[in-house]
Amino acid sequence: MDDKYENYMIEIPLVPEVAAKIMQLNEDSDSLSSHNLTQLISLDPYLSASVLKIANSALYSRRSEIKELDTAVNLIGFKKIKTMTLLLAGASLFQKNSNSYFYQLFWQHSIISAFICRDIANFIKAEEKSDEYFTAALIHRIGEVPLYLSNTEKYLQLIEVNKNGDYILSKLELEMFDANSCQIGGALLEYWGFPDSLIKAALYAGCANDQTETNLLVDAVTISDYITVQIGFGIPEYIEEPKLQNLLKETGVKQEQYEYLISEIYLEKLKKSSFFKECQNTLNVQFISSEH
């Protein structure tokens, strides 16, 4: 690993071991069962309590309280547990900064991007991979976190410099930190043992996408990143409109689908989604767009 990236990654706490193991699990593996998943979750008291809390939340509207972890695991399902584990692990990275301005910007962008990317997967006939698209978009900006933690004041200055979206964020980071969040994010996910598809999304997706190393997933995450910036969530930055239009064409996202995703109607529908509310409550994030 490049020492330059390692210096920034020192600022990041380790992902809890149990969370890291869950993220590495493959749903199609013969060795995966609800019993094995329950045993793994039970090793982490915080995660166990969180899974039970989610199972008893309004999202599942149960008449009686669920007290057994295996019942909660079967109710929620592997895919959603994987997503919630990622959210909880992500929240743990900010234990001392959970009320910060950056925390709100980061998770606003990450959550909105994830839901948009999941819908893009459905638009382009990749429904069977919609959960992977969701996860890839959710963590594609993870490299911003170690940059912020390494020099909070300097990173907030960067956000202020780019408040009008005049610059591509990754290029501005490179100028101010001699590294950017794409490089660090890819290195970080590789260090944590995440799947290659998610590492590539962190490295190549988003406004830094120069299309030299790309695939359908990376392009979908890039579109979701662009749209999230356009509708005013996260750190403002410059969007190259010709690149966006080319990505829409390459992926097969129709113009009317794109216009729907940037509409107020879509955003309001998203905010009413029970799963969206669960993500919001898990991370304690307020969704106030700079554009609305």
KOLVEXLUM-629061 format. One line per field, with one value per atom (N, C-alpha, C): z, x, y; residue number from 1. Coordinates in pm, 1 decimal. Each point is the difference from the previous one (the first is absolute). Example, Ala and Ser with C-alpha at 12.3 -4.5 7.8 and 13.67 -1.06 7.14 Angstrom:
2
w c(780.0|0.0|0.0|-72.0|6.0|73.0)
u c(1319.0|-89.0|90.0|-35.0|82.0|-77.0)
v c(-569.0|119.0|120.0|105.0|119.0|109.0)
num c(1|1|1|2|2|2)
END
This chain:
292
w c(0.0|0.0|0.0|-76.9|-8.3|136.3|46.0|130.4|8.4|-113.4|-4.1|43.1|-45.2|37.0|142.7|36.8|133.5|106.9|-25.8|96.6|28.6|-103.0|20.7|67.0|-34.4|51.2|147.8|52.4|143.6|79.9|-60.5|69.4|12.1|-76.6|-4.9|100.0|85.4|88.6|-84.6|55.0|-69.5|-3.3|-113.4|-4.2|96.1|84.3|91.6|-75.3|59.9|-67.1|-51.2|81.8|-40.2|-122.8|-1.0|-113.6|-127.1|12.5|-115.9|-55.4|88.5|-44.0|-69.9|50.8|-61.7|-139.6|-16.3|-130.7|-102.2|47.4|-90.3|-37.6|67.3|-26.8|-136.2|-64.0|-128.1|20.4|-37.9|22.3|-69.9|-109.0|-78.2|50.3|103.0|51.2|67.8|-23.8|61.2|151.5|47.5|144.1|77.4|-73.3|67.2|39.4|125.7|48.7|103.9|29.7|100.0|136.6|25.9|126.8|8.9|-108.9|-0.7|13.2|-69.6|6.1|140.6|62.4|136.8|96.4|-14.8|86.0|-15.0|-123.7|-27.1|62.0|-18.2|55.7|151.6|59.5|146.7|65.3|-76.9|54.2|27.0|-56.2|16.5|71.5|128.4|77.0|-60.1|-50.0|-58.3|-125.5|-84.6|-123.3|31.4|97.5|40.4|47.4|84.6|52.3|-112.3|-94.6|-112.0|-90.1|-25.7|-83.8|67.1|129.6|73.0|-1.7|12.4|-2.6|-134.8|-107.7|-135.1|-20.9|46.0|-16.6|74.2|108.0|79.0|-37.2|-103.8|-41.4|-82.4|-30.6|-79.1|-140.8|-41.9|-133.7|-18.9|108.9|-10.7|67.8|75.8|55.8|64.2|90.5|67.7|118.4|22.0|112.4|132.7|-0.5|124.4|-12.7|110.6|0.2|-36.5|-86.2|-36.3|95.5|68.4|99.4|-39.4|-95.8|-40.5|-126.1|4.0|-110.7|-128.8|9.7|-121.6|-68.5|78.8|-56.4|-73.8|61.6|-60.8|-130.9|-1.7|-119.8|-113.8|30.5|-102.6|-51.8|88.0|-39.2|-92.0|38.2|-75.1|-131.5|3.8|-121.5|-18.2|-70.3|-13.7|-66.8|-110.5|-75.9|83.0|70.8|78.9|122.6|58.5|112.5|-44.8|-120.3|-53.2|-14.8|-51.5|-16.5|134.3|93.7|130.8|76.2|-19.1|61.5|-51.8|-128.7|-61.2|55.0|15.3|55.5|143.7|78.4|140.4|12.9|-85.4|0.8|-43.4|-100.0|-45.7|108.5|71.5|108.7|107.2|21.5|103.4|-35.0|-128.7|-40.4|47.7|32.0|36.6|146.7|84.6|138.3|67.0|-34.7|60.8|-86.4|-118.0|-94.3|-52.7|73.9|-51.7|-13.2|64.5|-11.9|-92.1|-68.1|-80.5|-132.8|-54.4|-130.8|-107.2|4.7|-98.8|9.0|120.8|19.4|-73.6|17.1|-65.7|-152.0|-51.4|-144.4|-56.9|69.0|-48.5|-8.8|106.9|1.0|-81.6|-10.4|-92.7|-140.1|-44.8|-135.2|-15.1|96.9|-10.0|-7.2|86.1|4.2|-124.5|-38.1|-120.1|-122.7|-12.5|-112.8|-5.0|115.8|6.0|-51.6|42.6|-45.2|-148.8|-47.2|-143.0|-81.2|46.3|-73.1|-4.8|106.8|0.7|-105.3|-12.8|-100.0|-141.0|-15.2|-130.8|-40.2|94.8|-28.6|-55.9|56.7|-49.4|-140.1|-23.9|-132.3|-110.7|32.9|-104.1|1.4|56.7|-0.1|77.1|109.4|85.9|138.7|2.7|127.4|94.3|-57.0|84.7|72.8|-44.9|64.2|71.6|20.4|56.8|138.6|79.1|133.4|-8.0|-96.6|-19.7|-45.7|-88.0|-46.5|117.8|85.2|118.8|88.6|29.5|88.8|-60.8|-129.6|-67.2|9.3|-23.5|7.9|144.0|93.2|141.1|50.7|-49.4|54.2|-100.7|-115.5|-101.9|38.6|98.9|44.0|135.9|39.7|132.7|18.9|-108.2|10.3|50.3|-2.0|54.1|151.1|63.8|146.8|54.1|-45.7|53.3|-34.8|-114.5|-32.0|100.8|28.6|97.5|139.2|43.8|133.6|13.3|-112.1|5.9|27.0|-51.3|20.2|-18.5|107.3|-5.2|-49.6|54.4|-37.5|-148.4|-49.9|-140.4|-92.7|38.6|-86.2|-1.2|112.7|3.6|-85.8|-5.5|-89.1|-145.5|-31.7|-135.3|-36.3|93.6|-25.0|-23.3|78.5|-13.6|-135.0|-41.0|-130.2|-113.1|17.4|-107.3|23.4|82.2|36.7|-119.4|-104.8|-119.5|-108.6|32.4|-95.2|-122.0|21.6|-112.1|-38.9|88.8|-23.8|13.1|-69.7|21.7|131.8|91.0|136.9|7.1|-73.9|9.0|-43.9|-96.7|-45.9|103.7|64.4|106.0|119.5|32.4|108.8|-32.0|-123.6|-41.4|17.0|-31.3|14.6|146.7|85.2|140.0|91.2|-38.1|87.9|-63.2|-126.9|-72.5|-8.9|12.1|-15.9|-12.5|-63.1|-4.8|57.7|22.7|69.5|-81.2|-133.4|-82.4|26.1|-3.4|23.6|140.0|97.3|139.0|24.0|-59.0|16.4|-54.1|-118.7|-57.9|86.5|47.9|85.7|131.6|53.2|127.7|-11.3|-105.5|-18.2|-29.0|-70.9|-23.9|131.5|84.5|130.0|88.4|-10.3|78.5|-58.7|-119.5|-61.1|-70.0|-49.2|-69.5|-140.8|-61.1|-135.7|-102.2|-104.7|-102.4|-67.2|-19.8|-65.9|80.3|133.4|85.4|4.6|-5.0|-3.4|-127.0|-114.0|-127.1|1.3|62.9|7.8|78.8|108.8|79.3|-77.3|-75.9|-74.1|-121.1|-72.5|-132.9|-19.5|94.2|-20.3|48.5|-32.0|46.0|-95.9|47.7|-84.5|-43.9|59.9|-41.2|-116.2|-38.7|-103.9|-132.6|-44.1|-129.8|-106.9|37.5|-91.7|-60.5|63.8|-46.0|61.4|116.1|68.5|45.9|-80.0|31.4|-33.2|53.4|-32.1|31.3|-19.5|16.6|142.9|98.6|139.5|29.7|-41.2|22.6|-65.2|-122.0|-70.3|70.4|49.7|71.4|128.5|72.5|121.8|-35.2|-110.9|-43.1|-29.7|-69.1|-29.2|129.4|92.9|127.8|77.5|-10.0|64.8|-59.8|-132.4|-69.9|39.8|-2.8|29.8|143.7|92.6|140.7|19.4|-69.3|5.4|-62.7|-113.4|-70.0|85.6|77.6|79.3|137.1|23.1|115.1|126.8|-10.5|120.3|-1.2|112.2|10.5|-32.5|-20.1|-30.0|-144.0|-22.3|-137.0|-84.5|-127.5|-90.8|-143.8|-86.4|-141.3|-70.5|-80.2|-76.1|-148.6|-67.0|-143.8|-72.6|-48.1|-61.5|-119.6|-91.0|-112.5|45.5|107.0|52.2|55.4|71.3|54.6|-111.6|-102.8|-111.5|-69.3|-11.9|-61.2|85.9|132.4|91.3|-6.7|-9.8|-12.2|-125.9|-107.5|-127.2|8.5|59.3|7.9|86.7|106.6|92.7|-41.8|-84.6|-41.4|87.5|85.1|79.9|-91.7|-10.4|-90.3|58.3|-87.3|43.7|96.8|-27.2|89.5|137.3|2.7|128.3|78.5|-69.3|62.8|56.6|-78.5|45.5|120.9|4.9|117.0|124.1|-15.2|114.1|56.6|-80.7|50.6|42.3|-7.4|29.5|149.3|38.4|137.0|33.5|-99.7|20.4|46.1|-66.8|37.7|141.4|30.7|131.8|110.8|-21.3|101.5|17.9|-110.9|8.0|77.3|-24.3|67.7|150.6|39.0|142.0|75.6|-74.1|63.1|10.1|-64.9|2.1|141.1|46.5|135.3|13.4|-104.0|6.3|1.2|-76.9|1.2|140.6|60.7|136.4|98.7|-19.9|88.8|-13.1|-124.4|-22.4|65.7|-16.4|57.7|152.1|59.6|145.7|53.3|-73.1|42.8|9.5|-93.9|-6.5|56.0|38.4|54.2|-96.1|-123.6|-105.7|-38.2|-15.0|-45.6|-149.4|-76.4|-144.4|-38.9|-2.8|-43.9|-117.4|-117.8|-121.3|-9.3|-50.3|-24.0|-120.3|-73.3|-120.7|24.3|119.8|23.2|128.0)
u c(84.1|-84.1|87.9|-41.8|73.8|2.7|119.5|13.2|-84.6|-16.6|-77.5|-144.3|-57.7|-137.2|-4.9|100.9|3.2|0.1|67.6|5.7|-139.1|-85.0|-136.8|-85.3|23.0|-83.4|24.7|110.7|27.0|-112.2|-62.9|-105.0|-130.5|-12.4|-124.9|2.0|-101.8|-8.6|-21.0|39.8|-25.8|-149.4|-47.7|-138.0|-10.2|-102.5|-14.4|13.2|69.5|32.6|-124.6|-105.1|-122.2|-61.3|-2.9|-56.4|79.7|131.6|85.0|-28.2|-19.1|-28.2|-135.8|-98.6|-132.7|6.3|77.3|10.6|68.2|81.3|71.1|-83.6|-114.6|-83.6|-67.6|-15.2|-68.9|-132.7|-107.8|-133.7|-17.8|70.9|-15.4|89.0|78.8|90.5|-77.8|44.5|-64.7|16.4|103.7|29.0|-80.7|-73.1|-76.0|-137.9|-33.0|-132.8|-38.9|-129.0|-44.8|60.3|22.3|61.8|143.9|74.9|138.5|6.2|-92.3|-3.5|-35.8|-96.3|-39.3|117.1|73.0|116.0|104.9|21.2|98.8|-43.6|-125.0|-51.5|4.9|-27.4|-4.3|135.2|107.2|132.7|21.3|-87.9|11.9|-125.3|10.4|-117.5|-71.5|77.4|-59.2|-79.5|57.1|-67.7|-123.7|11.4|-114.1|-116.7|31.4|-103.8|-63.0|82.1|-49.7|-91.5|35.2|-83.9|-135.4|0.7|-126.2|-82.7|66.8|-69.6|-67.0|71.3|-54.5|-118.9|14.0|-108.6|-126.2|17.3|-114.6|-45.3|60.1|-34.3|-128.9|-46.1|-122.5|15.7|123.5|25.9|-64.5|-12.2|-53.5|-136.3|-42.3|-136.0|-43.0|80.5|-34.1|-92.4|-94.7|-92.4|66.8|90.6|68.3|149.9|62.9|142.7|84.1|98.0|93.9|118.4|25.0|106.6|115.5|-25.6|102.9|72.0|131.7|79.9|-25.2|-16.0|-20.4|-132.1|-102.2|-128.2|17.1|77.0|25.4|76.7|98.8|80.9|-85.9|-85.9|-87.8|-100.6|-46.6|-96.9|62.5|117.0|63.6|59.2|63.6|59.6|144.9|74.7|144.5|34.8|-67.3|37.4|-14.5|-112.0|-22.6|91.0|29.0|92.8|138.1|39.9|128.9|6.0|-108.1|-5.8|2.6|-80.6|-6.1|131.8|66.9|131.1|98.7|-7.4|87.7|-28.8|-127.5|-37.2|49.2|-18.6|41.8|151.6|70.4|145.6|46.9|-70.0|35.4|-20.7|-110.6|-27.6|108.0|55.2|103.4|128.5|19.0|118.7|-5.0|-120.5|-19.9|-37.7|39.7|-46.9|21.8|110.4|30.2|-47.6|-55.0|-36.1|-141.9|-86.2|-132.2|-91.2|34.1|-81.6|62.6|104.6|74.0|-70.7|33.1|-51.5|41.8|123.3|48.4|-77.6|-25.9|-74.8|-133.9|-71.4|-129.3|14.8|97.5|22.3|35.1|90.4|47.1|-113.1|-79.2|-104.9|-121.1|-26.8|-104.7|30.7|121.8|40.2|0.2|55.6|14.2|-135.1|-93.6|-130.3|-82.6|-6.3|-75.4|58.0|133.3|65.4|-37.1|-2.2|-28.1|-139.9|-98.9|-137.1|-16.2|62.6|-5.6|65.6|114.5|73.1|-79.9|-69.3|-85.4|-109.8|-57.4|-103.8|57.1|122.6|66.1|18.4|38.1|15.0|-129.3|-112.2|-129.3|-29.5|39.2|-23.3|77.0|121.2|87.0|-2.1|-106.4|-21.0|108.7|46.7|98.6|-60.5|-131.0|-72.0|65.0|54.9|60.0|124.2|54.1|119.2|-30.5|-128.0|-37.5|58.0|14.0|58.5|149.0|68.4|141.8|16.2|-89.3|3.8|-23.9|-95.6|-30.6|124.4|62.3|117.0|117.3|22.8|111.8|-14.4|-121.5|-22.3|7.7|-44.9|0.6|141.1|98.4|136.3|100.1|-47.4|97.5|78.9|-48.1|73.1|67.6|17.9|56.7|137.9|72.2|132.9|0.4|-116.3|-7.9|23.0|-38.1|4.1|142.6|97.7|135.4|61.6|-34.1|50.2|-52.9|-128.1|-61.6|60.6|14.1|52.2|147.5|72.8|144.0|24.0|-88.1|14.6|-138.1|-77.4|-139.5|-12.5|80.0|-8.3|29.2|100.8|39.1|-108.1|-62.2|-103.2|-124.4|-31.4|-112.7|29.8|126.7|40.4|-23.5|33.0|-21.9|-148.7|-86.1|-144.1|-44.5|54.7|-34.4|45.8|120.6|53.1|-90.7|-58.8|-80.7|-150.1|-39.8|-141.4|-89.6|56.6|-78.1|14.4|70.8|16.3|82.1|106.7|84.0|106.1|28.0|110.6|-46.2|71.5|-18.2|68.9|-73.4|47.1|131.9|11.8|120.8|125.0|-16.1|113.9|38.1|-99.5|26.3|67.5|-46.2|63.5|146.4|26.9|137.6|90.0|-52.7|77.2|27.0|-97.5|11.4|59.3|-15.1|43.9|104.3|31.7|92.8|-52.2|-130.0|-69.0|-147.0|-76.7|-143.1|-81.5|-128.0|-85.9|-23.2|12.6|-16.3|114.9|121.1|118.6|-4.1|-29.6|-1.0|-116.4|-115.7|-116.0|25.5|60.9|31.4|97.5|103.8|100.1|-61.9|-91.7|-63.6|-88.4|-81.1|-87.9|80.5|109.7|88.0|59.6|40.9|57.4|-102.1|-125.7|-106.8|-46.3|46.2|-36.7|-134.4|-43.1|-127.6|11.6|-112.1|2.3|58.8|57.6|66.9|-93.9|-126.5|-95.0|-20.9|0.3|-19.6|126.7|115.4|127.5|7.8|-39.1|3.5|-97.1|-115.0|-96.7|57.6|70.1|61.9|112.8|74.6|114.7|-40.0|-103.0|-23.7|-135.3|-92.6|-132.1|-5.8|-109.9|-21.0|55.1|8.2|42.6|145.2|74.4|139.1|9.1|-114.0|-2.0|51.3|115.6|52.4|-23.7|-72.8|-42.7|117.2|117.6|111.3|-8.8|-63.2|-17.5|-144.4|-86.0|-141.6|-74.2|-119.2|-92.7|-139.7|-100.8|-137.2|-27.9|52.5|-19.8|64.9|124.0|72.0|-75.5|-48.1|-72.4|-131.7|-69.3|-126.2|24.6|106.2|34.3|37.1|69.8|37.5|-124.0|-96.7|-123.7|-71.5|-7.4|-67.3|74.0|131.9|82.3|-30.7|-1.9|-29.4|-137.7|-99.0|-136.7|-11.5|64.6|-4.7|59.0|109.9|58.9|-96.2|-59.9|-91.0|-118.3|-54.4|-118.8|36.0|130.0|41.8|34.1|43.9|37.2|148.6|65.2|143.1|83.1|127.9|92.5|-22.7|-23.1|-18.9|125.0|-19.6|113.3|-43.6|97.0|-25.8|-39.3|-104.0|-46.7|19.9|64.2|21.6|-121.9|-84.1|-126.0|17.9|97.4|17.5|33.8|80.3|34.2|-124.7|-82.3|-122.4|-90.0|-18.4|-86.1|55.0|132.4|61.8|-21.7|8.3|-21.4|-144.8|-93.9|-140.1|-20.6|63.9|-11.4|66.2|120.4|76.0|-70.3|-62.8|-64.1|-141.9|-59.8|-137.2|-104.5|41.9|-96.5|-65.2|-131.5|-71.7|-10.2|-15.5|-6.7|-114.8|-115.1|-114.6|23.8|78.1|35.3|95.0|95.4|93.1|-76.0|-92.9|-76.7|-86.4|-48.1|-76.1|89.0|121.6|91.4|43.1|0.2|40.2|-121.0|-118.5|-121.7|-32.5|-76.1|-47.9|-94.5|-73.3|-93.6|74.7|111.6|79.2|55.1|53.1|60.0|-103.0|-118.1|-104.6|-45.2|-8.6|-35.2|106.0|126.1|111.3|-6.5|-27.9|-3.3|-112.4|-101.2|-111.9|24.1|105.6|32.2|40.4|-55.1|30.9|147.7|58.0|141.0|88.6|-38.0|73.7|-3.3|-115.6|-13.3|85.7|8.3|82.0|147.1|45.4|138.5|24.0|-94.6|11.3|7.8|-85.4|-0.9|125.6|48.0|120.7|119.2|8.3|115.7|-29.1|-125.8|-38.7|37.0|-47.3|31.8|-125.7|14.9|-109.7|17.1|-108.5|9.6|-59.7|87.8|-38.8|90.3|-59.0|77.9|37.7|120.3|43.9|-71.3|-73.9|-68.0|-148.6|-46.9|-144.5|-27.4)
v c(-119.0|119.0|124.4|101.4|124.4|67.4|39.7|64.8|126.5|67.3|123.9|-25.5|-111.8|-33.8|-53.0|-76.2|-59.7|107.9|110.0|109.6|55.4|4.5|48.3|-106.1|-126.4|-108.2|-28.4|48.9|-12.2|65.2|102.3|74.2|-78.9|-109.0|-75.6|-115.3|-11.8|-117.0|-125.2|-112.8|-125.8|-28.0|-50.6|-46.9|-117.7|-3.9|-113.9|-131.6|-94.6|-126.0|-71.5|-2.9|-68.7|67.4|133.4|73.8|-29.2|-2.9|-28.7|-139.4|-97.6|-137.1|-9.3|72.8|-1.5|60.2|108.3|64.4|-89.7|-93.7|-90.4|-122.7|-18.6|-115.9|11.2|-113.2|-7.9|-71.1|65.7|-56.3|-134.4|-20.1|-122.6|-114.2|27.7|-102.5|-113.3|-122.0|-117.0|-0.7|68.1|-1.3|104.3|86.5|105.2|-51.6|14.5|-34.6|104.2|9.0|97.0|-32.8|-129.8|-40.5|51.7|-15.9|47.1|151.5|68.6|145.8|46.9|-68.3|35.0|-18.1|-110.4|-24.6|109.8|42.9|104.3|132.7|37.0|125.7|-1.5|-116.3|-10.3|27.6|-3.2|28.2|149.2|83.8|144.3|51.5|33.8|42.3|122.2|96.7|120.9|-34.0|-83.2|-39.8|-83.3|-90.1|-83.3|86.5|97.5|89.2|82.1|41.6|80.9|-81.1|-126.3|-86.3|-22.7|-22.9|-17.6|129.0|113.6|128.6|22.2|-32.6|16.7|-94.0|-123.9|-98.1|42.6|75.3|45.5|141.2|55.7|136.4|0.9|119.6|16.8|-56.2|-20.4|-52.5|-137.5|-78.0|-135.9|-17.5|99.9|5.1|-132.2|-51.6|-126.0|27.4|-90.8|17.1|-31.3|-96.3|-37.5|26.9|27.3|32.7|-122.7|22.6|-106.5|6.6|-111.1|-2.6|-91.5|-89.0|-95.0|49.6|-5.6|50.2|-77.7|-133.0|-78.9|35.5|34.4|43.0|132.5|90.3|130.5|-14.7|-87.3|-22.6|-54.0|-96.1|-57.4|102.2|86.9|101.6|105.0|48.0|108.5|-49.7|-116.0|-55.6|42.1|-84.1|20.1|132.6|33.4|119.1|127.2|10.1|121.0|3.4|-115.7|-4.1|46.9|-41.1|41.2|152.4|57.0|145.1|71.0|-46.9|65.5|-16.2|-114.3|-20.2|104.3|25.5|99.3|139.3|32.4|130.2|15.1|-105.3|5.1|8.8|-75.1|5.8|138.2|56.2|134.0|104.1|-12.6|94.4|-6.4|-119.5|-16.3|75.3|29.5|75.0|144.3|45.3|140.4|17.8|-90.3|4.4|135.7|67.2|129.7|117.2|-31.5|106.5|-14.2|-71.2|-32.8|121.8|109.8|120.7|104.1|-38.9|97.4|30.3|114.5|42.3|-100.4|-43.8|-96.9|-130.9|-47.3|-124.6|6.6|110.9|15.7|1.1|75.0|6.3|-137.2|-69.4|-129.7|-101.7|-13.3|-101.2|40.6|130.1|44.3|-51.5|28.3|-39.1|-151.7|-69.0|-145.2|-70.4|40.5|-67.5|31.5|126.6|36.7|-70.5|0.3|-67.8|-147.0|-64.1|-143.6|-31.4|77.2|-25.4|30.5|105.8|31.6|-110.7|-48.3|-103.4|-129.9|-30.8|-119.7|12.3|119.3|20.3|-1.4|49.8|-7.5|-146.5|-84.8|-143.6|-57.2|41.7|-47.8|54.3|124.4|60.7|-71.9|-45.4|-57.3|-154.0|-54.5|-146.1|-74.7|61.0|-66.8|-21.4|-32.6|-13.6|-99.5|-108.0|-103.3|49.3|112.6|56.7|131.8|28.4|130.3|22.6|-107.1|15.9|32.6|-60.5|30.8|145.3|46.7|138.5|94.9|-35.8|80.2|12.3|-113.7|-0.8|76.4|-19.1|66.9|151.6|50.0|144.5|49.4|-83.4|39.5|28.9|-74.5|14.6|56.4|47.5|40.8|124.5|76.4|119.6|-19.3|-123.9|-28.3|62.9|23.2|59.7|142.7|66.5|135.7|0.5|-110.4|-5.2|12.8|-81.7|16.7|135.2|57.0|133.6|101.4|-9.0|90.4|-17.7|-125.0|-26.5|37.0|-4.5|31.9|147.5|85.2|144.7|62.6|-3.3|44.4|143.5|88.1|141.3|20.5|-69.3|13.6|-54.5|-111.8|-56.6|87.9|60.8|93.7|123.2|40.1|109.4|-40.2|-124.9|-51.6|7.6|-39.5|5.0|144.2|91.7|141.6|54.8|-37.3|43.0|-45.8|-117.4|-59.8|14.7|96.1|13.9|31.4|56.3|30.1|-106.2|-108.5|-108.9|36.5|73.9|45.4|-101.3|-96.3|-93.1|-144.5|-90.1|-142.9|-34.4|-60.4|-19.3|-75.3|-108.9|-83.0|76.9|89.4|80.3|104.3|56.6|97.3|-67.8|-120.7|-76.7|-26.4|-34.8|-30.5|121.5|116.4|123.2|32.2|-23.3|41.3|-107.4|-128.9|-109.3|-92.7|22.5|-88.2|-143.4|-16.8|-128.2|33.8|-89.5|29.6|-115.3|27.6|-96.1|-126.8|7.9|-120.7|-97.3|50.6|-83.4|-61.4|83.4|-46.7|-95.6|29.5|-87.6|-139.3|-7.0|-131.4|-77.0|70.5|-64.1|-47.4|80.2|-32.8|-123.8|-6.1|-116.0|-126.7|15.5|-115.3|-48.6|91.6|-32.6|-72.2|41.6|-62.0|-132.8|-34.9|-127.4|0.4|116.0|9.5|-57.4|-38.3|-56.2|96.4|-55.9|79.2|99.8|-38.8|90.4|127.9|-11.0|116.9|85.4|-65.8|73.0|84.5|-58.7|73.3|117.1|-18.1|109.7|117.5|-29.8|106.0|68.8|-78.0|53.3|83.1|-45.8|56.5|66.9|-15.0|58.5|144.3|64.7|135.7|103.6|121.1|110.7|-11.9|-93.2|-22.4|-98.1|-57.9|-103.3|55.5|-50.6|42.6|-106.3|-105.8|-106.8|-78.0|5.4|-82.6|-139.4|-9.9|-129.3|-4.3|-61.9|9.8|-128.9|-11.5|-108.5|51.8|-81.7|46.3|45.2|-73.3|37.4|134.8|17.4|125.5|116.5|-21.6|106.1|34.0|-101.9|24.4|78.5|-35.2|73.5|144.3|18.5|134.0|84.7|-58.0|72.8|36.5|-95.1|28.5|108.6|0.8|102.2|137.3|7.7|125.6|53.1|-88.2|42.1|50.4|-70.0|39.9|138.7|28.7|134.4|101.1|-36.8|91.0|41.7|-93.3|32.2|56.2|21.1|79.4|-74.0|-125.9|-74.6|-33.6|22.8|-26.8|122.8|-21.5|108.8|46.8|129.7|49.1|-23.2|-26.3|-7.5|16.1|20.4|25.1|-130.1|8.1|-115.5|27.8|-93.7|12.4|-55.9|87.9|-40.4|-93.4|25.7|-93.5|-142.0|-10.4|-132.9|-69.7|75.6|-56.7|-50.8|79.4|-41.3|-124.2|-7.9|-118.1|-124.4|16.2|-112.6|-49.0|92.4|-38.7|-84.2|43.4|-72.3|-137.0|-5.4|-125.4|-104.2|43.9|-93.9|-36.5|82.0|-26.3|65.7|95.0|75.8|103.5|-5.3|89.2|140.9|98.2|138.4|23.7|-62.0|19.1|-64.3|-108.8|-62.8|89.5|58.6|94.4|119.7|54.6|116.3|-34.1|-123.1|-44.0|-4.8|-50.7|-13.3|134.9|104.4|131.9|83.9|-58.9|75.4|2.9|99.5|12.4|-115.8|-46.0|-112.1|-125.0|-28.8|-117.1|14.5|117.6|22.1|-14.6|54.1|-10.6|-144.7|-73.6|-141.9|-77.5|33.5|-66.1|23.4|122.2|35.1|-70.7|-44.3|-70.7|-150.5|-48.4|-142.0|-42.9|-110.5|-47.7|-37.8|-58.3|-36.9|123.6|101.3|126.5|61.0|-2.0|54.4|-78.2|-132.4|-82.7|37.6|20.9|43.6|136.0|89.6|133.2|-6.0|-82.0|-10.4|-68.4|-101.4|-70.8|93.6|92.5|90.4|139.0|25.0|131.0|112.7|-14.3|97.2|76.7|131.7|84.3|27.6|-8.8|19.5|133.7|100.6|134.8|34.5|3.6|26.2|146.3|25.5|137.7|59.7|-86.2|47.2|27.2|-37.5|12.6|78.1)
num c(1|1|1|2|2|2|3|3|3|4|4|4|5|5|5|6|6|6|7|7|7|8|8|8|9|9|9|10|10|10|11|11|11|12|12|12|13|13|13|14|14|14|15|15|15|16|16|16|17|17|17|18|18|18|19|19|19|20|20|20|21|21|21|22|22|22|23|23|23|24|24|24|25|25|25|26|26|26|27|27|27|28|28|28|29|29|29|30|30|30|31|31|31|32|32|32|33|33|33|34|34|34|35|35|35|36|36|36|37|37|37|38|38|38|39|39|39|40|40|40|41|41|41|42|42|42|43|43|43|44|44|44|45|45|45|46|46|46|47|47|47|48|48|48|49|49|49|50|50|50|51|51|51|52|52|52|53|53|53|54|54|54|55|55|55|56|56|56|57|57|57|58|58|58|59|59|59|60|60|60|61|61|61|62|62|62|63|63|63|64|64|64|65|65|65|66|66|66|67|67|67|68|68|68|69|69|69|70|70|70|71|71|71|72|72|72|73|73|73|74|74|74|75|75|75|76|76|76|77|77|77|78|78|78|79|79|79|80|80|80|81|81|81|82|82|82|83|83|83|84|84|84|85|85|85|86|86|86|87|87|87|88|88|88|89|89|89|90|90|90|91|91|91|92|92|92|93|93|93|94|94|94|95|95|95|96|96|96|97|97|97|98|98|98|99|99|99|100|100|100|101|101|101|102|102|102|103|103|103|104|104|104|105|105|105|106|106|106|107|107|107|108|108|108|109|109|109|110|110|110|111|111|111|112|112|112|113|113|113|114|114|114|115|115|115|116|116|116|117|117|117|118|118|118|119|119|119|120|120|120|121|121|121|122|122|122|123|123|123|124|124|124|125|125|125|126|126|126|127|127|127|128|128|128|129|129|129|130|130|130|131|131|131|132|132|132|133|133|133|134|134|134|135|135|135|136|136|136|137|137|137|138|138|138|139|139|139|140|140|140|141|141|141|142|142|142|143|143|143|144|144|144|145|145|145|146|146|146|147|147|147|148|148|148|149|149|149|150|150|150|151|151|151|152|152|152|153|153|153|154|154|154|155|155|155|156|156|156|157|157|157|158|158|158|159|159|159|160|160|160|161|161|161|162|162|162|163|163|163|164|164|164|165|165|165|166|166|166|167|167|167|168|168|168|169|169|169|170|170|170|171|171|171|172|172|172|173|173|173|174|174|174|175|175|175|176|176|176|177|177|177|178|178|178|179|179|179|180|180|180|181|181|181|182|182|182|183|183|183|184|184|184|185|185|185|186|186|186|187|187|187|188|188|188|189|189|189|190|190|190|191|191|191|192|192|192|193|193|193|194|194|194|195|195|195|196|196|196|197|197|197|198|198|198|199|199|199|200|200|200|201|201|201|202|202|202|203|203|203|204|204|204|205|205|205|206|206|206|207|207|207|208|208|208|209|209|209|210|210|210|211|211|211|212|212|212|213|213|213|214|214|214|215|215|215|216|216|216|217|217|217|218|218|218|219|219|219|220|220|220|221|221|221|222|222|222|223|223|223|224|224|224|225|225|225|226|226|226|227|227|227|228|228|228|229|229|229|230|230|230|231|231|231|232|232|232|233|233|233|234|234|234|235|235|235|236|236|236|237|237|237|238|238|238|239|239|239|240|240|240|241|241|241|242|242|242|243|243|243|244|244|244|245|245|245|246|246|246|247|247|247|248|248|248|249|249|249|250|250|250|251|251|251|252|252|252|253|253|253|254|254|254|255|255|255|256|256|256|257|257|257|258|258|258|259|259|259|260|260|260|261|261|261|262|262|262|263|263|263|264|264|264|265|265|265|266|266|266|267|267|267|268|268|268|269|269|269|270|270|270|271|271|271|272|272|272|273|273|273|274|274|274|275|275|275|276|276|276|277|277|277|278|278|278|279|279|279|280|280|280|281|281|281|282|282|282|283|283|283|284|284|284|285|285|285|286|286|286|287|287|287|288|288|288|289|289|289|290|290|290|291|291|291|292|292|292)
END
